[in-house]
């Protein structure tokens, strides 16, 4: 647990450092891709669909989820601008392992697998930064697993909200979380909607979050929940 919290603090301290501008590299590398727009709640691809492309979120948000044999859904991640997904196709996956759904009006760059492989082989600067991005994402997945195993649901919720709001990035004091349902948050942290509702009300009363028309305003004071032992 200590390692996870230390990683969280380090992540926030480093959040203002220059990050990989994938959009600029995709443009400069001359990657053949198509721009596709999805409306809110529209399915991008389904579990077991053919895995033939990699996608980059240009605008909006994407929910990645999986469903088991009895229909229970688990939310794996909520992605935002600057994130790649669908890259399992490049690692030999012939079908999608989960479902991708737009959580708001979303614009994606869709890059066919063979084109992505070509660019990674020929554009070394892009390749280096893409690999760095993937390694960072794997570290985040490991931290999520540690968080799930050792931290309380209240801490998991606070950490998830901070990460979804991209707290500390782009020199902003507070982050704004697009409208995400409490059911989705519950699926992400492995608890019930009623527990999420209880903690959200608690965070609001303490002034850690604030509801507005644009979504959820997340204040830096919410970090105190994550750091509290």
C-alpha positions in Angstrom: 0.0 0.0 0.0 2.8 2.4 0.9 4.5 1.8 -2.5 1.2 2.5 -4.3 0.6 5.8 -2.4 4.2 6.8 -3.0 3.7 6.1 -6.7 0.6 8.3 -6.6 2.4 11.2 -5.1 5.3 10.8 -7.6 2.8 10.7 -10.4 1.2 14.0 -9.3 4.6 15.6 -8.8 5.7 14.7 -12.3 2.4 15.6 -13.9 3.7 19.0 -15.0 6.6 17.6 -16.9 6.4 17.6 -20.7 4.5 14.6 -22.0 4.4 12.6 -25.2 2.4 14.7 -27.8 1.1 11.8 -29.8 -1.1 14.0 -32.0 1.9 16.0 -33.2 3.9 12.8 -33.9 1.0 11.2 -35.7 0.7 14.3 -37.9 4.5 14.7 -38.5 5.0 10.9 -39.3 2.4 11.0 -42.0 0.5 8.1 -40.6 -2.4 6.9 -42.8 -5.4 7.0 -40.5 -9.1 7.9 -40.6 -11.0 10.2 -38.3 -14.2 8.7 -36.8 -16.7 10.4 -34.6 -18.9 8.6 -32.1 -21.9 9.8 -30.1 -22.3 9.4 -26.4 -22.8 5.7 -25.4 -22.1 4.5 -28.9 -20.2 1.2 -29.1 -16.8 1.5 -30.8 -16.2 -2.2 -30.9 -17.5 -5.2 -29.0 -15.8 -8.1 -27.2 -14.8 -10.8 -29.6 -14.8 -8.4 -32.7 -11.9 -8.8 -35.1 -8.8 -6.9 -33.8 -7.5 -5.1 -36.8 -6.6 -1.6 -35.7 -5.2 0.7 -33.1 -7.1 3.8 -31.9 -6.1 7.1 -30.5 -8.5 9.4 -28.6 -8.4 12.8 -30.1 -11.4 14.2 -28.2 -13.9 12.9 -25.7 -13.7 9.7 -23.6 -13.8 5.9 -24.0 -14.8 3.2 -21.5 -13.1 -0.2 -21.8 -15.0 -3.1 -20.2 -15.3 -6.8 -20.2 -18.4 -9.0 -19.5 -18.3 -12.6 -18.1 -20.4 -15.6 -19.0 -23.3 -14.5 -16.7 -23.3 -10.9 -18.0 -21.5 -9.2 -15.2 -19.5 -6.2 -16.4 -16.1 -5.0 -15.1 -14.8 -1.6 -16.1 -11.1 -1.7 -17.0 -10.4 1.9 -17.7 -11.8 5.3 -18.8 -9.6 6.8 -21.4 -9.3 10.4 -22.6 -7.5 12.6 -25.1 -4.0 11.5 -25.8 -4.6 7.8 -25.0 -4.2 4.8 -27.3 -6.3 1.6 -27.1 -6.9 -1.5 -29.2 -3.1 -2.1 -29.3 -3.7 -5.8 -28.5 -4.0 -6.4 -32.2 -0.3 -5.6 -32.5 0.6 -8.3 -29.9 -1.1 -11.2 -31.8 -4.7 -10.8 -30.5 -7.0 -11.8 -33.3 -10.2 -10.6 -31.5 -11.0 -7.8 -29.1 -10.7 -8.9 -25.4 -13.2 -6.3 -24.3 -15.7 -3.7 -25.4 -15.0 -0.1 -26.0 -17.8 2.5 -25.6 -17.8 6.3 -26.0 -18.7 7.9 -22.7 -19.3 11.3 -24.4 -19.1 12.7 -27.9 -15.8 11.3 -29.0 -13.4 11.7 -32.0 -10.9 8.9 -32.7 -8.0 8.4 -35.1 -8.2 4.8 -36.3 -4.9 3.3 -37.6 -4.8 -0.1 -39.2 -2.5 -2.6 -37.5 -0.2 -3.0 -40.5 0.2 0.8 -40.9 0.9 1.2 -37.2 3.6 -1.5 -37.4 5.1 0.2 -40.4 5.3 3.6 -38.7 6.9 2.1 -35.6 9.6 0.5 -37.7 10.3 3.6 -39.8 9.8 6.5 -37.5 12.1 5.9 -34.6 11.2 9.0 -32.6 7.6 8.0 -32.7 8.5 4.4 -31.8 10.5 5.5 -28.8 7.7 7.6 -27.4 5.0 5.1 -28.2 7.0 2.4 -26.3 7.4 4.9 -23.4 3.7 5.5 -23.4 2.9 1.8 -23.3 5.4 1.2 -20.4 3.8 4.1 -18.4 0.3 2.5 -19.0 1.6 -0.9 -17.8 2.9 0.8 -14.6 -0.5 2.4 -14.1 -2.2 -1.0 -14.5 0.1 -2.5 -11.9 -0.7 0.4 -9.5 -4.4 -0.1 -10.1 -4.0 -3.8 -9.1 -2.1 -2.9 -5.9 -4.8 -0.3 -5.2 -7.5 -2.9 -5.7 -5.8 -5.4 -3.4 -4.7 -3.2 -0.5 -6.7 0.0 -0.3 -10.2 0.8 1.0 -13.0 1.5 -1.4 -13.0 5.2 -0.3 -9.3 5.5 -1.2 -9.8 3.7 -4.5 -12.6 6.0 -5.4 -10.6 9.1 -4.6 -7.6 7.9 -6.6 -9.8 7.0 -9.6 -11.5 10.4 -9.6 -8.2 12.2 -9.4 -6.8 10.2 -12.3 -9.9 10.5 -14.4 -9.8 14.3 -13.9 -6.1 14.2 -14.9 -5.3 16.1 -11.8 -2.2 18.3 -12.0 -1.8 18.2 -15.7 -1.7 21.2 -18.0 -0.9 23.5 -15.1 -4.4 23.4 -13.7 -5.1 23.7 -10.0 -8.3 21.7 -10.2 -9.5 19.1 -12.7 -12.9 18.5 -14.3 -14.2 15.0 -14.6 -16.7 14.5 -17.5 -20.0 13.0 -16.5 -19.3 9.4 -15.5 -22.1 7.4 -13.9 -21.8 6.1 -10.4 -22.3 2.6 -11.8 -19.2 3.0 -13.9 -17.2 4.2 -11.0 -18.4 1.3 -8.9 -17.3 -1.1 -11.7 -13.9 0.5 -11.8 -13.1 0.2 -8.1 -14.9 -3.1 -7.4 -17.7 -1.9 -5.1 -21.4 -1.1 -5.1 -23.2 2.0 -6.5 -24.6 2.7 -3.0 -21.0 2.8 -1.6 -19.9 5.1 -4.4 -22.9 7.4 -3.7 -22.1 7.5 0.0 -18.5 8.5 -0.6 -19.3 11.0 -3.3 -21.7 12.7 -0.9 -19.0 12.7 1.7 -16.5 14.2 -0.7 -19.0 16.9 -1.7 -19.8 17.9 1.9 -16.0 18.1 2.7 -15.5 20.4 -0.3 -13.3 17.9 -2.2 -15.6 17.8 -5.2 -18.3 20.1 -6.7 -21.0 19.2 -9.1 -21.6 21.7 -12.0 -23.1 21.6 -15.5 -19.8 20.7 -17.2 -19.3 17.6 -15.0 -17.5 17.2 -11.7 -15.1 19.7 -10.4 -12.3 17.9 -8.6 -10.3 19.9 -6.1 -6.7 19.1 -5.1 -7.8 18.6 -1.5 -9.2 15.2 -2.5 -5.6 14.0 -2.5 -5.8 14.0 1.3 -8.1 11.0 1.2 -5.5 9.0 -0.8 -2.6 10.0 1.4 -4.4 9.4 4.7 -3.4 6.3 6.5 
